[in-house]
Amino acid sequence: MSSTKKNIMIGLAGQQNAGKSTIFNMLTGANQHIANYPGVTVDKKGGHYRDETGRVDVVDLPGTYSLTSFSLEERVARDFLLRERPDAVLNVIDASSLRRGLYFTFQVLEMSFPMVMALNMVDVAEAQGRKIDHKKLAGLLGIEVVPTVGRKGRGKHELRQALRRAARVQRDEEAPFQDQHGLRINYEELEAEIAAVHERLQESENLVKSVPLRWMAVKLLEDDSEAKKILRQQHGQAESVLDAVAAAAASFQKKMDISPADYIVTCRDRLAASLVAQCVETTKADTVRFSEKIDRVLLHRAFAPIFLVLTVYLIYELSIVQGYKLTFLTWPALAWVRTGVAGVLPDPGLLQDTMLRSLPLWLVDSVNTLLNYVPIFLILFALIAILEDSGYMARIAFILDRVFQSFGLHGQSTLPFILGGVFTGGCAVPGIMATKGIPDERSRLATILTVPYMNCLAKIPLYTLLVSIYFAAYKSYLMLFISTITIIMAMIIAKLLTSTILRTRETAPFVMEMPNYHLPTLTGVLRRAFDRTWVYIKKVGTIVVAVAIVVYVLLQFPGVPDERMAYFEGRMDEAITVFRENIQDTPFAELLADDQAVLNLLNTANTYREAKLAATTQEASSAVDDRYEALHPEIFPLLRPRDADARTISRHLRALSTERSNLRTTIREETIVYSYFGTVGRALEPVTQYAGFDWKINVALISSFAARESSVATLGVLFQEGADESLSLEERMERSGEATGFTPLHAFALILFFALYPPCLATTIMVKVQTGSYKWMLFSIIFPTLFGLAVASGVFTVSTWLGLSGIQAMVGFYVLALGTAIALSFLPDPAWKAPAPATTITHAKEV
């Protein structure tokens, strides 16, 4: 049937690793976008192209092995087909694994959509000695079959033409589903039961419009939970129908000694084997395939861990270490943007800036912090794409799955933990983003909630500070403890979560596929890297701006008390008076007699100094001089003094600027102390004292919620009272600790709490984005706070009672935590298990 409809929509469906992405890229080119399906976190990748008739929109559905209800991706793909009713479905199938791929094809055919099959990677099949008669296969399936090689662009034109021919003339979401297109699967002994259920389903007019009835009958006999949910929503006599289905299934099982679900799988597999036998010609003797040869080394019991560690090392080295060097190139550009924004805002005040200046700069700084790490994320996501496209990502999950399953996690939890910073140097934000690939809802949530326990790069400054001060003789032991205790605690918490609040969450059967190794394409890798980075920027960046305003208010208000501000203003007035006295004999004394003139000079001198520092060449430096001389001719001699009077004023101006800077710094410090966060810190002291934390530690921890690095800066502020400002932060904290009784045991409790502390602001936002729930975002804040405080308080209190030192407490806690993790790994999993699939795929080959 030929369609005259100009604009059509195509659903791109297929199993994982069949080359869907390459076919999608081949069809749509650069006309692509990524979003999320409504209400879930699965990527919705869409694109379009134009042919001679009109526009063709292509929606790339999540890659799934079937259209059951085991995983989120399967439900999303199936729901899209039922609700959106695309004009045609493009089924991408791996030609080298035809029998396996046909299992998915049969399920799409049963949904009654016009279909075209892209028989992808025919070159791989031919290299393996399999020649597929695609015309004969098309005749048997009753649909068009187009041989393609997506990465080479082969079959693009033929595929577009076939899709236009297959697309139905009119799509009506209210009309009943059309009769099944193409091959109709014969379920033999089960056909009578299918017909009986089909007849009951026809009783509901709503159901007739909502789903293809034969497909629905098959799904109900398979005991599909989502099909039951649809039935209850659309059929007024749903329970009686379900009773009839259960009775029919029980009768069939008693008669045939096999469940309907297993019998359906058997029929499909038998049909797939028959089609393969008729359409596939073996051109050379079966040999050990290239992928299997590689796996004999990479998955070897002894070598697999070595290759895995090397892979992790390369990811860290190339993205975190080398990628971080690129931030030295991006930061000057971001700083230039900040300078430009600052230039159009109201000028700085003498001691305090107006909100019209401070708030926009706060927001710019928040966004710049995010954008400065974009080079790291680009490299990181490119490396992930290479691992995925090459086929090694599935091997990583296979290697670690058995260990993770003991704690209720999934083999595909590996990458999120790696990105989060298994040992040191990661970031929880991309780690949580990487959980999208976990098909198991329970394991995915458990991974999202435990990735923040990994050692992100921002935690390292505080660890380094405390270890250098209080454990100088045991640095190597403490760093080993910090590097491994977070993994141990994450496993313990994952087990606790999956055994309690996540216990009823659905789990998917673990079907481990070893796809063929492929050489990733540069275009595919770069497109995926840019797409994922852009999603990160949009999702986090837009929310960060809103939340940063809240953090600003909590850290800046209600502000320094009036009496303290009067004191600071008095000191500033005194400094200005001294400045005027020192320059009264110069020609510029009259010019600077006004306070506003002094302020303008201070601000101009600061911006001039920054501009000169930013100038990297002599020409740029001269251009700065020319610009400032043109803008400020009267005071420019003071910015670049050349005579004795100008040098005198410049010297005293530097002293005044230093005093002003010190006062502004002190005001900012006290603003934190008197802020809402500071008030909360004091209010929490009666509780946190059991962990050895006073209000200063509390304020530092609260401020670090916005950014982990803030903890060290805040501690540096709060521990400088009474200390010589020329001393290093370590020396000031050590002296302050001697006066206040802050011991290595206090420091260990702080390290322990910081390791278990709630994720930072950007990470909690990503928890919300990935779960789609404020409930889980709040849980990711509240639970780690209570758990970490309980652990730190218990360790500090018990160790104090036993008279243990900091290092002794560390050893004791490590032994206890490791023993607990090992014991929990042997506990049976209480969570509901989905029925195992009839066949577990261990390698992407014909079985």
N, C-alpha and C positions, 0 to 999 in steps of 0.2 A: 504494500500500500504506500503510495507516495503522499507525502504531506505538503500542503501548500501554506501551512502556518508559518509566518515569518519568524517569530521569536519562540524558541522552545527551551525547555530545561532538561538537562541530562543529569542523572545520578551516577556517579562513578563509584563502582563497588567492586570489592575483591578481597582476597585473603592478604594477610600481611606478607611482605617480601615478594609479592607478585609483580612489582614494578609499577604500582598505581601512580606513585609520584612522578615517575618519568613520563608516563602516558599523559598525566595531567599537565605537566610542563610542556610536553610536545604539542598538545592541543591548544592550550591557552596562552603560551608564551609569557609575556610580562604582565598580562592583564589579570592579575591575581590579587586576592586579599584574604586575610585571616581574621576570624572572629571566634566566637564560641557559640555552640548551639544553646538556645535559650534554657536557662536553669541548670546547665551542667558545665563542666570545665573541659570537655573534649573539644579539640580544635575543629573549627568549621572553616575549611579552605574552599574558597569559591573563585571562579574565574570565568572568562567568556572569550568567545571568538566570533567572527562573522564569516559566513559563507555566502554563496551567491543568492541565497534566499533571504537571509536575515541574521539576527543575533542568536547565538547559542550559549546559554548559561550552563556552566558545568559546576556541580557541587561534588567535591571529593569526600566521600563518606569514610568514616574510620575503618581501617583495615581490620577485618574479623575473620575468624575461621568458619563461623556459621552465623545463622540468624536466630539463635536461641536467646535465652534471657540470662545467660550466665554472667556476662560482664557488661559494664556500662557502655563500652563501645558497641557491642552487639545490639543493645537496646536502642542506642542513639541511631544507629544505621537503620534499624527496622522501623523505628518511630518516624524517621524522616520519610521513608518510602510510603508508609501508610498515610501520613498527614499531608505531605507535600505532593504526592502522586506525580513524580516527574514524567515527562512525555516519553522518555525511554531510559533504560538502564544500560550503561556500558560496563560489562563484566570483564575485568582484567584478570587473566589467568596465566600462570607460569607454565609455559609449554613444556618445560623440563620436568614438571610435576603435575601432569595433566590429570591423573586419576584423583589425586588429592584435591585439586582445584575444582573438579566437577562436582564434588560434594556440596560446595557452596553454590555452584551454578544451579543445581537442581532446586535449592531452596528459594533462589530468586525467581526462577521460572514459575514456581508454585504461587508466587505472589501476583501473577497475572500481568506483569509489566512487559511491554515491548522491549526486546533485548537485542543487543549486539555484543558479540564476544571479541575482545582483543586478545588474540593468542600471542602473548608477549614472550620475548626472549626465545624466539624460535632458533636463533643462532646458537644459543646455549644447548638447546635440545639436539640440534644437528651435530654439534661438537661432541655430544655424549653418545652419538650413534642412534638417534631417534628421529625419524622423518614422519611428520604428521600430515595426513591428508586432510587439510582444513575444509575442502569442499565436501568431502564425505561426512566429516564431523558436523558441518553445517546442516546437511540433509538429515542426519539422525536427530539433531537437536531441534530442528525447525526454526533456526535463527541464522542470521549472517555471522560468519566467523572470518575475522580479518587478521592475518599474520602480521605481527609488528615486532620491531626492535626499538623500544622507546628511547633508549639512550642515543641511538643513531638517527632518530626521526623517521625510521622506515615504517610505512603504512599510514602515515598521517592523513594524506588526502583520501585514501580509500576508507579510512575510519570515519572521517567527517561525512562522506557521502552516505555510508551505511547508516549512520545515526540519523541523518535527515530522512532517509527512506523509512526507517523503523519508527520514528516518532509519530505518535497518533495525531490525528487531525485536530481533536479538541479535547482539552483537559477540563473535566467538570468534577470538582471535589465533592459535590452532592450526589453525583450519579453513582449507581452501583458499579463495582469493579467489573471489568470486562472478562470474558472467558479467558482461560489460560492460553498464553501464547506459546508456541513451540511444543516441545516434548512434554507429554503427560506421564509422570512416573506411575507405574503400576505397582501397588503395594500388595498385590496378590491376595494372600489369606486375610489381610486386614481390610480389604476393600469394602466388605459388608459392614463392618463397624464404622468406617469412614462415611459411607453412604447414610447410615442411620443417624450419626451425629450431624451430618450436613443437613438432613431433613429437619432436625430440631432447630438448627440455627436459622433456617429460612423463616421461622416464625417471627423473628424480630426484624422489622423494617429498618430500624436504626443500624443493626448489625450488618444488614445487606449493603448499606451505603458505606459502612466504615471499613470493612475488611473483605478480602476474597474468602468466600465461605469454605471452599475445599482446603485451602491453606489453614484456615482457622480450625477445621475439624482435625487435621493432622496434628496441629500444635496442641490441641486439647488432649489428644490421645498420647502425645509425648509428655503430658503433665507439665506443660510450660506455664510458669507462674504469671508471666506478663499476659499471656493469652487468657488466662482465667480472670485477670484484672479487667481486661477489655470486655470480656463477656459480662462481668458483673456491672460494668458501666452502661452497656448497651442493650442488654437483654433483660426483660422484666421477669422472666422465669429462670434466671441464671442458675440458682441452686439446684433446681430440678434437672436442668441440663447437665450440670456437673455430676449429679448423682447418676444420671444415665451414662455419662462418659466413664465414670469410675466403674460402674457395673459392666460396661462393655469391655473395658480394659482388663478387669479381673477375669471375665469369662474367656477373653482371648488368651491371657497368660496361662490360665488353667488348661486350655485346649492345646496350645502350641508350646507350653513350657518355656516361654520367653516373653519379656515385657513388650508392649507395643513400641516403646521408645527404642529398644534395642533392635527390634524387628525392622523398624523404619530405617535405622542406620544400616542394617544388613542389606536391605533392598537397594538403598542408594549406592552402597559400596559395590554390590553385585552389578548394578547397572553401569556404574563408572568403569568397572573392570571390563565389561562387555564392550563399551564404546572404545576404550583404549585398545582392546584386542582387534577391533575392526578398523581403527583409523591410524594406528601407530605401527610403523615398519622399523624393525631393528636393522640398521645398516652395518653394524660391526659388533663383535662379541662384547659382552658386558665386561667392563673393566672397572677398577677402583677409580672413582671420580676424583678430580683435582681437589674439590672441597674436602672430601674424606681423607685424602692424603695429608692435607694441611692439619686437619683436626687430630690426626694421629699424633701430631707433635704438640699443637696448642692445647689440646684437651687431655694430654697425657697426665696420668696421676701425679707424676713428679714435676713435670715441666709447667703444667697449667698455672699453679700459683706464681711461678717465677715470671711468666709472660704477663700475668695479670698485674703484678706489682710494677713491672716495667711500663705497662700501659698507663697505670695510674700516675707513675712518676712523670711520664711524658706529658700527660694532660696538665699536671701541676706546673711543670717546667715551662711549657710553651704558653699556657694561658696566664697563670698567676705570676710566674717569675718574669718571663719575657714580655707578656702582655702588659704587666705593670709598668715596664719601661716606656711603653707607648703613652702612658698617662702623663709623662713629662712633656709630651708634645701637645696633648689635648688640653692640659691645665692652663698653659698661657692663653690659649684661645678663650677658654671659659672665664679666666681672670679678666681678659680684655672685655668680654661681654659684661662682667660685673662692674668694671670700671665705667663702661658706657652707661649702664643703668644708674650707677651712683652719680654720674655727671648730670643727669637730667632730674634727679631728685633734689629736694631741699638740701641746702648745705648742712654739714654737721653742726650741732650746737656746741657750746663751750664745754660743758660737762656731760650733757645728755642729748641724744638725738630725738627728734620728733618721731611719732609713730609713722608718719608719712614717709620717713626715710628708713627707719629701722626695720619695719615690717617687710617692705618690698625686698630689702637687702637680705633679710632672714630667709625669705622665700627663694630668692635667687641662689643663696648659698646652699639651701636644701636641695634644689634641683641640680645645681652644679655638682654636688657630691655624688648624685646619682649618675649624671651624664659623664663624669670623668672616668667611670669604670666601663663605659661602653666598649672601648677596645678590648678589654678583658673578655667581656661577654661575646663579642664577635668571634674571637679566637676560640673561646670555650664552645660555643654553639657550632662552629665549623668543625671542630674536633669531634663533637658528639655526632654530627651528621655523617662524618667519615666512618665512625664506628658503626653507626646504624646501617649505612648504605653498604659497607663492606661485608656485613654479616657477623662481625665480632661481638657486637653488643649482646646478641642472643647467647653467645658463648660465655660472656661474663656472668649473665644471669644464671646460666646452667652451673657454673663453677660454685657459686655462692648460695644457690637456692636451698640446699639441704641445711646449711647452718641457719639461714634466716628463717626457714620454716619452723625451726624449733622455738622461735620467739614470736610466731604469728606474723612474720613478715614474708616477703616475696623475693624471688631471685632478682626481679627488676627493681628492687629497692636499692640495689648496689650503686647505680649511678647517682641517685640523689644524695646518698651518704658521701660518695666521693666528692661531688661538687660542694657539699656542705662543709667539707674539711675533715675527712676521716681522722687525720692526725693534726695538721695545722695548715692554715692558709686558704681555706675555702670560703664560700659565702652561702648562707642558707637560702637566699632568694632564688638563684638558679637551681639549687638543690630541690626546693619545693616545686619549682616549675617543672622539673624533670619527672615528677611523680605522675604526670599525665599518662605515661606509658604503662602504668601498673593496672592490669585489668580487674584485679581483685579489690573490691570496694573497701573491705575491712583492712587489708594490708596497705592500701593507698592512704587511708586516713591515718593509720598507725605510723606510716613513714613520714607523712606531712608533719605529724605532731612530735616526731623524734629527731628529724633532721636538724632542727635548731640546737640540739645538744652538741653537735659537732663543733670543732674548734675553728670558727671562722677567723679570718685575718684580723678583724677588729678586736678580738679578745686578747690577742697576743701582747699588746702594750702593757695591760694590767698584769698579766702573768709575769712578764719579764721584769716589771717594776718590783713586784712583791718577792719574786724569787731572788732577784739581785740584792734586795735589802735583808731579807730574813732567812734565806736558805743558800747563801753564797757558797757554803762548803758542800752543798748537796744539789747543785744545779742540775746535773745530769739525771739524778733520781727524780727530782720534781718534774722535769720536762717529760720524762718517760711516764710518770704518773698522769700528768695532764693530757698527754697524747693518747693514752689508752683508757683512762677512767671514763671518759665521755662515751666511748663505744660501749663499754660495759654497762654504764647507766642507761644508755639508749636501749640496749637489748632488754634490760630489766623492765624499763618503763613500757616498752612495746609489748612485752609479755603481760604486764599488768593491765594495759589498756585493752588488748585483744581478748583477755580472759574476763573482762568486766564490762565496761560501757560499750565496747565495740563487739561484744560477743555475738550479738544477734545480727550484725551486719553480714550481708551476703558475701560469700567467697566464690571465686571462680575456679573450676578445675584447672590445674596447671598443665597446660599443653605446651611442651617445650619443642619448638621447631628449630632445627639447625639449617638456616637458609644457605644456599650456595654463596660462596664468596664472590663478590663483584668488585670491580674497580670503580670507585665513586667518580662521578663526573664533576668537573670544576663548577659548571653552571648550577647543578643541583645542590652542591655543598654551599656555595655562596648564597644562593637564593634562600635556603633553609636558615643559614646563619643570620642573614639580614631580616628575614621574616620574624624569627624568634626574638631577635634583639628589638625589633620595632614593637612587637607585642609587649615585651618587657617595659619598654619606655612608656608606652601608652597606658598600660594597666597600673604600673607603679607610679609613674610621674604625675598622672592626673590626680591620683589620690593623695600622694605625698604633699602636694600643695595645700590641700584642705586640712590634712592632719597637722601639718607644720604650723598652721595658724593656732591650733589648739595648744600645741607644745609651747609656742611663743608666749601665749597668754599665761600658761601655768608657770613658765620660768621667769617672766618679766613683771608680773603683777602679784601683789598690790604695789610693789616698789619699795624703795628705801624710805624709812620714816623721815618726816619733815625736819626733825632736829638734826639727823645725820646729814641730810642734804644741806642744811644751813651751815654745818661744820665744813663740808667740802667746798661750798661756795665761798666761805670765808677764806679758806686756804687758797683758793684760786684767785680771789680778789687780792690777797696779800702777794701772791706770785706776780700778778700783773703790776701791782704798785712797785714792787722791786724792779721789775723789768723797765718801767717808765723812768724810775730814778737812775737806772744804769745808762739810759740812752738820752737823758734830758739835754745833754750838751751836743747832740748830733743834729744835723739838718732835718732828720726825719721825725724828731720828737713831736712836732706839731701835727704831722700827718697821722701819727699813732696815738693821739690824745684821746680818741674815742674808742670805747670798748669794742664796738662793732668792727672798727678798723683793725684792731689787734686780732680779733677772731678771723676776719677775712684773710689777714696775713698768715695766721697759723694754718688755716685750711688750704690756702694757695701753696704755701711752702710744702705741705704734706703731699698734695697732688703733683707738684713739680718734682719732688724727690722720687715719687713712685714712677712718674713718666720717664725720668732719667734712668732709673734702674731697669725699666723695661726696654729702653733703647739699646739694641745689641750692636749697632754700628756707629761710627763717627758721624755719618750723614744723618742718621736718625736722632742722635743726640743734639746735633746742631739744629735740626728741625724743631725739636722740643723747645730749645732756647728761643728760636725765632717766634714760635707760636705764643709762648708765655710773655715774651717782650711786647708782642703786638696786643695781647689781651690785657696785660697788667703793666703798662709802661712806668707808672709811678713807683711801684714797689719791686720791679724786676731787679734793680741793683741790689736789693736785699736778698733775693733768691740766689743770685750769682755775684757775691761781693767781690769788688776789685780795689776799693780804696779802704783806708783805715776805718772811717766811720761805718761803712757798710759791713766790714768784718766784725766790728764791735757789736753792732746790732745783731748780726747773724749769730754770733757766739751766745749772746744773751737770749736770742730767740730760741736757740736749741735748748737752753736750760728751761725756758718757759714751756716749750713744747714737751720736754721730758716730764716736767711736773704735771702738766695737763694730762699727758698720757697715763701717768701713774694714778692720778685721781680718777680718771675715767675707768681704768682697770679695777681699782678698788670699788668704785660704785657698781660696776658689773658684778664683782664678786659678792658684794653685799646684797645686790638685787637677788642673786640666787638664794642667799641665806634667808632673806625675808619673803621670798616668793611663796606661792602656794605649794610648790614642790618642797621648799625648805620647811614650811610649816608642817607638811606631812612627814618629813624626815624626823622632826622633833616628836611629833605625835606617835610615830612608830617605835621610838626608842625603848619604851617599856617592853615591847614584844621582841624586838631584834637584839636586845641586850643578852638574851640567852644564846645567841650565836656570836656574841662578842662585838656587835656593831653598835656604834654610837650614832648620833644624828648626822655627823659628817659623812660617815660611810653610807648611811641611808640616802643622803642627798646625792652622793656620787653615783650610787646604784640607780636611783630614780632618773637622774639626768642621762645616764647611759642607755636608758630605754630608747631615746631618740637615735642615738648612735653610740655603739660600744666604746669608741675612742674617747667619748666625753668623760668616761670614768676617770681616766688618768688626769685629764685637764682639770676636772673638778677637784680631785684629790690634791693636785698641786696647789690649787687656790686655797683650799680649806686647811691644808697642813703647813701654811707658811707663816701663821701667826707666831710672832715672837722669835722667828728664825731670821738669820742673815740671808737677805735676798740673793746674795752672791753665791750661796751654796746651791748644789744641785738638788733636784727634787728628791732623789734617794737620800741625800744627807739631811734634808729638811724633814722628811717623813721619819727617818730614823731618830733624829733628835726629838721630834714631837712625840714619837712613840715611846721614847724613854720617859718623857714627862707624864704621858697619859697612861702608861702601862700597856701599850699595844705590843704584843709579843708575837713570836712565830706561830703560836697556836691560833691567835687571832687572824694572822695572815693566811694560814691554811684554811680556816673556816671560810674566809672571804673568797679564796680561790675556789673552794668547793661550791659555795653558793653561786659564784659567777659562772661556773661551768654548767649549773642547772638552772640558771636564771632565765626568765622569759625571753623570747626572741626580741630582736630590736624592732623598731617601728616599721621599717620597710618589710621585714619578714612577716610580722603579724598581718600587714596589709595583704601580702601574698597568700597567707593562710586563708584569708577571707576570699580572695580571688579564686583560689584553687578549690575550695570547698563550697563556695557560694553561700556561706553561712556566717552570720555574725556570732552565732552560738559557738562555733568552733574557734573563731578568732578570740573570743573572750576566754574560752577554755585554754587556749594556747598561752594566755597571759596568767590566768589565775592558778591553774594547776602547777606549772613549774615554780611559781612564786611560793605557794604553800609547801610543795614537795621539797624544793631547795632549801627553804627556811627550816623545815622540819629536820632535814638531813644535817644541815650546818649546825643547828641548835643542838641536835643530839650528839654530834661528834664533839662540839666545843664543850658542852656541859659534862658529858661522860669523861672526856679527856682531862678536863679540869679536876673533876672529882678523883680520877685515878692518878693525877699528877703527871700526865704524859706531856712530852715536848711536842712541838709541831711535827717533827719528822717521825716520831713514834706514832702519833695519831694518824699520819699518812699511811704508814705501813699497816697498822691495824685496820683502817677503813678499807684499804685496797684488798686485803685478804678477805674481809667480810663481803665486799661487793662482788669479787670474783667468784667466791663460793656460792653466793646467792644466785648469780647468773647461771652457773653450771647446774645448780639444783633445779632452777626454773626450766632449763632447757629439756629436762627429762619429764616434766609434767605433761600429761596429755592435753591436747588442744580441745577445749570445751565448745569451740565455736561450731555453728552449723556448717556442714560441708555439702556442697552441691554434688550431685551424683557424678562420678567420674565418667569421662567420655569413653565410648567404646574402643577407640584407638588413640593411643598417645603417640604423637608424631615426634620421632627423635631425630629425624634428618629429612631434609626437603628432597625426597626421592620417591619413586613409585614404590608402594608397599602392597 
